[in-house]
Amino acid sequence: QVQLVESGGGLVQAGGSLRLSCAASGFVFRNYAMGWFRQAPGKDRDFVAAINWNGGSTNYAGFLKGRFTISRDNAKNTVYLQMNSLKPEDTAVYYCAADRGRWATGGGEAPLEYDYWGQGTQVTVSS
């Protein structure tokens, strides 16, 4: 049974940091690129960041301007999202996802390109 379980969300003040984790099971983690998306109420699910199978290639949404960092630990079957200098507009449910098709080059930016999804973790940034 495939599972992606996000954790690490919560309430933080503007300018603060959070580290999200996503623990994977039920599939061969190192054979997949991984991505993070976010969805605010009433809005589409937006691409945040993606990483290829070994961490050698990463891709970020342009609006992040270097504030977030994606990484992975294949020994722990876990992908991370370090979020710094958080802003109120970063408030959303954050989802991790697995992409088999782009395992070598890194995950795509469209949700439809991903095979598996987690349930999400809420991040709320207060002003």
For each residue, the residues with C-beta under 8 A, 3 or more apart:
1: 25 26
2: 25 26 27 116
3: 23 24 25 26 118
4: 22 23 24 96 97 98 116 117 118 119
5: 22 23 118 119
6: 9 20 21 22 94 95 96 118 119 120 121
7: 20 21 22 23 121
8: 18 19 20 21 121
9: 6 18 20 94 121 122 123
10: 18 122 123 124
11: 124 125 126
12: 16 17 18 86 123 124 125 126
13: 16 125 126
14: 86 87 88 125 126 127
15: 85 86
16: 12 13 86 125
17: 12 82 83 84 85 86
18: 8 9 10 12 83 86 123
19: 8 80 81 82 83
20: 6 7 8 9 36 80 81 83 94 96 121 123
21: 6 7 8 78 79 80
22: 4 5 6 7 34 36 78 79 80 81 96 118
23: 3 4 5 7 76 77 78
24: 3 4 27 29 32 34 77 78 79 98
25: 1 2 3 77
26: 1 2 3
27: 2 24 31 32 98 116
28: 31 32
29: 24 32 74 77 98
30: 53 54 74
31: 27 28 53 100 103
32: 24 27 28 29 53 98 99 100 103 115 116
33: 50 51 52 53 98 99 100 102 103 104 105 106 107
34: 22 24 50 51 70 72 79 96 97 98 99 107
35: 47 48 49 50 51 96 97 98 99 107 108 114
36: 20 22 48 49 50 68 70 79 81 94 95 96 97
37: 45 46 47 48 94 95 96 97 111
38: 45 46 48 90 92 93 94 95 123
39: 43 44 45 46 92 93 95 120
40: 43 91 92 93
41:
42:
43: 39 40 46 92
44: 39
45: 37 38 39 95 111
46: 37 38 39 43 61 92
47: 35 37 50 61 109 110 111
48: 35 36 37 38 60 61 64 68 81 94
49: 35 36 58 59 60 61 64 68 69 70 81
50: 33 34 35 36 47 58 59 70 99 102 106 107 108 109
51: 33 34 35 55 57 58 59 70 71 72 79 106 107
52: 33 55 56 57 58 102 103 104 105 106 107
53: 30 31 32 33 74 103 104
54: 30 74
55: 51 52 58 71 72
56: 52
57: 51 52 105 106
58: 49 50 51 52 55 70 106
59: 49 50 51 106 107 109
60: 48 49 64 66 68 70
61: 46 47 48 49 64 109
62: 65
63:
64: 48 49 60 61 67 68
65: 62
66: 60
67: 64 83 84 85 86
68: 36 48 49 60 64 81 82 83 84
69: 49 81 82 84
70: 34 36 49 50 51 58 60 79 80 81 82
71: 51 55 79 80 82
72: 34 51 55 78 79 80
73: 76 77 78 79 80
74: 29 30 53 54 77
75:
76: 23 73
77: 23 24 25 29 73 74
78: 21 22 23 24 72 73
79: 21 22 24 34 36 51 70 71 72 73 96
80: 19 20 21 22 70 71 72 73
81: 19 20 22 36 48 49 68 69 70 94 96
82: 17 19 68 69 70 71
83: 17 18 19 20 67 68 86 90 123
84: 17 67 68 69
85: 15 17 67
86: 12 14 15 16 17 18 67 83 90 123 125
87: 14 90 125
88: 14 91 125 126 127
89: 125
90: 38 83 86 87 123 125
91: 40 88 123 124 125
92: 38 39 40 43 46 122 123
93: 38 39 40 120 121 122 123
94: 6 9 20 36 37 38 48 81 120 121 122 123
95: 6 36 37 38 39 45 117 118 119 120
96: 4 6 20 22 34 35 36 37 79 81 117 118
97: 4 34 35 36 37 107 111 114 115 116 117 118
98: 4 24 27 29 32 33 34 35 114 115 116
99: 32 33 34 35 50 102 103 107 108 113 114 115
100: 31 32 33 103 115
101: 108 113 115
102: 33 50 52 99 105 106 107 108 113
103: 31 32 33 52 53 99 100
104: 33 52 53
105: 33 52 57 102
106: 33 50 51 52 57 58 59 102
107: 33 34 35 50 51 52 59 97 99 102 113 114
108: 35 50 99 101 102 113 114
109: 47 50 59 61 113
110: 47 113
111: 37 45 47 97 114
112:
113: 99 101 102 107 108 109 110
114: 35 97 98 99 107 108 111 117
115: 32 97 98 99 100 101
116: 2 4 27 32 97 98
117: 4 95 96 97 114
118: 3 4 5 6 22 95 96 97 121
119: 4 5 6 95
120: 6 39 93 94 95
121: 6 7 8 9 20 93 94 118
122: 9 10 92 93 94
123: 9 10 12 18 20 38 83 86 90 91 92 93 94
124: 10 11 12 91
125: 11 12 13 14 16 86 87 88 89 90 91
126: 11 12 13 14 88
127: 14 88
